[in-house]
Amino acid sequence: MFENVFNNIDRALRTEQGVASELDYAEQTSWLLFLKYLDDLEATRADKAELEGKPHAPIIEEKFRWRSWAAPLKDGVIDKNAMTGPDLIEFVDRELFPYLAKFRTTDKGPDSTEYKIGEIFTEIINKFRSGYVLRDVIDEIDALRFGSREEKHELSDLYESRIRRMGNAGRNGGEYYTPRPLIRAMIRVVDPKIGETIYDGAVGSAGFLCESYEYLRDQAKGTKDYNRLQTKTFYGQEKKSLAYVIGIMNMVLHGIETPNIIHTNSLNENVMDIQEKDRHDIVLANPPFGGGERKEVQQNFPIKSGETAYLFLQHFIRKLKAGGRAAIVIKNTFLSNTDNASIALRRELLESCTLHTVLDLPGGTFQGAGVKTVVLFFEKGAPTRKVWYYQLDPGRSLGKTNPLNDDDLKEFVALQGTSKETPKSWTVKVADIGTETYDLSVKNPNAPEEAPLRSPEEIIDDMLARDKETAEILESIRGML
């Protein structure tokens, strides 16, 4: 229904000089989608209040509502005299964005719509330079509807494809996209229930929270469960402005009207200050790799490290309730690095949590990433006795045209929890792991032994023999001529 609309938006954006990449496409589409969604939400709330005989006060003043500046109607269609060209750009830059940014000073909490409006329009800037291109995009977006579940489902699929393209557009974008088949497998293993809270402190495009909502939605039985999913189940934090906007919009399109996402750096929180009220039943995350956090940020953690993912792992462990469950993506070098921080963190994980499963992912799982990764599955509250490993091998090279799919992970999900030993899976007892390094490296004892590498002398002798054989064949052919 809406695919043509998104294609038309892309065509218009290609002619806009202020929009240069897939990252810009996603950003500029997102703030416009958000304002259109807000206008539809306000209309729905007004209709509901009228039916109930209650007053309704719109959040946004009439002048700045979508229907007033973006899509004013005349005889049922957008008024041909609606702002366009330089007038439209001037209104957006000098009036609309400053007005919306003032919502940041709201005294309402971070779960309020007002907070989200203020955060988005304080951090995001309008990159349109042509008011005529902006008018074309607005006219297309105005055709979108956020009413039915089917409409939102199609919109969310289209938006996901945009995020996926953005995630492959460059190194920075890649931080925002985790393959959805991997997310779904992680969720199936963790198996959340209605009544539990789910947290991602590096929320990115909110893929974990959106897929968790899809997983839990069919469990809902009645209004109470539905309201709990809407307001008291999904929690996230995100440092980067673009990811924050995209995460909000992605959750909205999946059906979560007021996402509980806070625009903040999770690592700025001292983990020793985390209290029981701040903890969650489930943590699902793919924190950014590498980094290089400042000294003052590292002071918030008992194990100091410049590796961002190591700080996030400490944050996640302390964000879990006793008995809470987690699935975290991390570089596979975490399992074997011999620096003090790596060893100390592995020791803490094994002593404070039950690390029951390590999923070893093949290269190419994350497109454009030059590192191999694993997923750590653990429960907080009891030390690890044994670890079950599963080495994922889809039987093909993964890449842009051949990505990971749900079928690739079916066997892992089916076997997880059984500790079954197969050519791809095995169990390691912690008692057999050396306490000097707590090395958790992926070493498959069931894999067939590889033939030993030949020596350089053997390789040279073989090459000379083949050259001699080739020369003899050529001489034989010469004789036939």
Number of C-alpha atoms within 10 A of each C-alpha: 9 15 12 10 17 19 13 14 21 15 14 17 24 14 12 17 12 14 19 13 14 21 21 16 20 20 24 21 20 22 20 19 18 20 18 24 23 20 19 18 16 18 13 13 15 17 14 14 14 12 9 9 9 10 10 13 10 14 14 17 11 11 10 18 20 20 17 14 17 25 21 17 15 11 6 7 9 15 13 11 9 16 19 19 14 12 12 18 22 15 15 19 15 10 12 17 19 14 17 20 20 16 22 18 11 13 10 12 12 18 15 15 17 21 21 26 23 20 22 25 22 18 14 17 14 17 18 18 16 17 19 19 21 25 20 16 22 19 16 18 23 18 10 19 14 19 13 9 12 11 15 18 15 17 22 20 15 17 21 19 12 17 27 20 18 24 23 21 16 16 13 12 19 21 22 26 23 22 16 17 18 20 22 20 18 25 21 15 18 19 13 18 16 17 12 15 19 26 26 27 25 27 31 31 27 30 26 27 28 21 18 24 23 14 16 17 16 9 13 15 10 8 9 10 16 17 13 16 21 18 15 17 23 26 21 26 21 23 18 16 19 22 25 27 27 26 27 26 25 26 24 19 26 21 22 20 17 17 27 23 25 22 21 17 14 20 21 14 15 15 20 11 10 13 11 12 8 11 20 25 22 26 27 26 28 26 23 20 17 12 10 13 15 11 11 9 19 20 16 18 20 15 16 19 22 16 17 19 23 25 25 23 19 18 21 24 23 21 25 23 20 18 16 22 26 28 25 21 26 23 20 21 16 21 20 16 17 15 11 12 19 23 20 16 22 19 18 15 20 21 16 18 24 21 25 20 21 27 23 23 21 20 16 19 22 24 21 15 16 9 15 16 21 22 21 19 24 27 25 24 16 15 17 20 16 19 21 21 27 27 20 17 14 14 8 10 13 17 14 12 6 11 16 23 15 14 10 17 18 12 12 19 15 12 14 19 12 8 17 14 14 12 12 17 23 19 18 15 11 18 10 10 13 10 11 9 18 21 19 20 15 19 11 15 12 12 11 8 7 6 6 6 7 8 8 9 9 9 12 11 11 12 12 11 12 12 12 12 11 12 12 12 12 12 10 11 10 9 8 7 5
